[in-house]
Amino acid sequence: MPALQVAEVVKRHPEIAKARLVVTGRTGQDVMTLHTEVAGAGEALSDAVKQSIQAVTKLRGEVVFAAPGALANDGKVIEDARSYE
């Protein structure tokens, strides 16, 4: 998911203050998780964000909520944390 697609997902949900897409897994078994900062989150928002991820990217992804200020402020939008072993 390119940075523009991350921005599109975030734009659809004004509750999200900041987001970072983290891709994990082994070669051929990638897992895409959108880490987000939100003031208050629930299952309804989780489901809505997952639907937006699928609508924008045509791929399934997970979402993790964190408190405002919890994500690193290093400018990264996408983090490749896959294992290439």
N, C-alpha and C positions, 0 to 999 in steps of 0.2 A: 504494500500500500504506500504509494508516494506521499510526500508531505502535503500536497494539495488535497489529497483524499482525506487525510487526517483532519485538515482544516475544514473540509466540507462536513465531516461528521460532527465536529465540535460546533460549527455554526448552526447545526440543526438542534442543538441542545444548549440553550443559554445558561443552564445550571452549571455547565462545565467551565471552570476558570482556566485550566491548563490541562494539556494532555501530552502523553508520550506513548508511542506505539513500540512495544517490545516484542521482537520475534525470537522465539526459543525453539528448542527441539534439535533433532538430529537431521542430517541430510535426507530430504524427501518426506520428513514428518514435521514440518514447521507448525508452530502454534503461534497465533497472532493474538496479543493481549493489549488492549488500550487501557493504559493507566491514566486515571483522570483525577483532578482535584475538584471536589464539589463540597459545598457547605452542608448539604443534606442529601442523602441518597436512599433509594429503596429499590425494591424489586421491579416496580413499574419503570423507573428510569433505566435500570440495568437492561430490561427487556427492550426498551425503546432504543437505547444506544446500540445494542446488538443488532437490532433490525436495521438501523442506519448503516452500520458497518457493512452488513450484507447488501443493502440496497446500493451503496456507493461503490463497493469493491467487487461485488459478486462472490465474495468469500465469507466464510464464517469466522467470527472472532469473539474473544471473551472481553469482558470489561472488569476492571478493578477500580474501586473508589478509594480515594485517600483524602485526608483533610487538607484544606487550603495551606499551601506552603510546604507540603510534604515532598513534592517532586523536586528533583534537582533543577536549579535555575542556571543550566549550562547552555541553553539554546538548542539542545538536541530535540528533535521531534520524533525521530525513529532511531531505535537502538537494536542492533543486530547482536543478539546474545546466543546465537545458535552454536551447537557443538559440531565440529567438523572431524571428529575422531572416527 
